[in-house]
Amino acid sequence: TKLPPDALNNFMTRLLSDVHRGELGFKELGIAKQVIRQCTLSGTRDLMSESILRFGQYFGWVPTGGEGTKLSEETDNAIAKSCIDDILQSYPGERYADHNSPEWQAFYKANKMDCQLYELARSTWRAQIQTIIPLSLQKKRAGESDDDEKKDDEGEE
């Protein structure tokens, strides 16, 4: 299917506010901002390695076949960071736009709300440094461990 012509601007604002046709206003922008603040684990392309590492810590992803090294969390994080960096080497780095160019001015005019969402997502990424709690710490605080989870999977109590 082909997108309606007005869906070609502010795509992310339209997606998050569930308004796919017509004009967008401050209400739709506010809805999209709430979704980003309250419902996402934010990551940014220019900080991709750190973002993926944070996702892994939050969701409890560990290297070495999903078991971890069992040496320490720091060792597992170092292995994960090294693996992520190796994978990202083949992807292009950050690209900068000339904000004075006619192309950028046209893009910004058509996507002003998405540009505001991008800035909010970066701010949310920075705030989540202090507010996102890794799964391992969540389990420690709850008095659980990975061994408890394995016992549950095996049907033991």
Secondary structure, 3 states (H helix, E strand, C coil): CCCCHHHHCCHHHHHHHCCCCCCCCHHHHHHHHHHHHHHCCCCCHHHHHHHHHHHHHHHCCCCCCCCCCCCCHHHHHHHHHHHHHHHHCCCCCCCCCCCCCHHHHHHHHHCHHHHHHHHHHHHHHHHHHHHCCCHHHHHHHHCCCHHHHHHHHHCCC
